[in-house]
Amino acid sequence: RIRFCTTFCLLAVLFPLISDCRTSAPRIQNFKSRVSLPFENCTNDCWPSTVLIHGSGFMIGNDNDFDCVLNYFEGAVSNSSLSQFPRRAVVQSDSELKCVFGSGTELPMFHGSRFVNLSIFFKNKRLIFPKNYDESIYLSEGWTDALCNGTCSVNTLGGQELVVQGFGFSDTVSQYACGFSSGDDVVFGNASVVSSTTIKCTTPTWNRPEGPAVVSVHKILRSTASSESIEIQRRSRHSRSLTFISSWWFELVQSGPVSGGP
């Protein structure tokens, strides 16, 4: 009886400790379902975007105990976390954790397409990834819409401003241009970066018949001698177009005396 009591009491003491160790130490397995944010073929409602983490011991209801953090690589512009990137963790099951990045109401703020590191924290302690686990995430820039005042129409003389919204714009590694095409004919206008979510395009002279033109956004890589141009993916279901309207003007010619009365 004494031996039984001793064993029972010992188990009663150790069981909470064993249980606590089991529940406080989730493990990550060597698998990740997506490595790009937003996902490559997204054309509409790209944010929020998710990354699924598989493992064990996550426990449903413990969402607030987890945090998913994106960090720049060592040696990049910064190795601090992307603090302006909205994020949250959702425990899907004991074996699956979902990291949610971005929101449906505001565009995420980051500068330039790049690889970043993913870190998973549990109760403010970083979880150890398995050996050879690829924790890199690729953030890709994209544009969502071109904002117009009233109807999207500009004159053929050019020089008008068009505001483009998106995410991941950066003026440190590349410059941008806006394309306006009708059929196979494309004309480019200069663009300047206002912020990581906004660029301003200047419409070019349109020496073509008036009519609609499809808008596109291009990145010109500064690191290449030939200034290679890459079209940035439009993250929207529909293409954006505007209409070029013919312009005309006349000169006022002075025909009477300049001074001296009527």
Secondary structure, 3 states (H helix, E strand, C coil): CHHHHHHHHHHHHHHHHHHHHHHHCCEEEEEECCCEECCCCCCCCCCCEEEEEEEECCCCCCHHHEEEEEEECCCCCCCCECCCCCEEEEEEECCEEEEEECCCCCCCCCECCEEEEEEEEECCEECCCCCCCCCEEEECCEEEEEECCCCCEEECCCCCEEEEEEEECCCCCEEEEEEEEECCEEEEEEEEEEECCEEEEECCCCCCCCEEEEEEEEEEECCCCCCCEEECCECCCCCCEEEEECCCCCCCCCCCCCCCCC
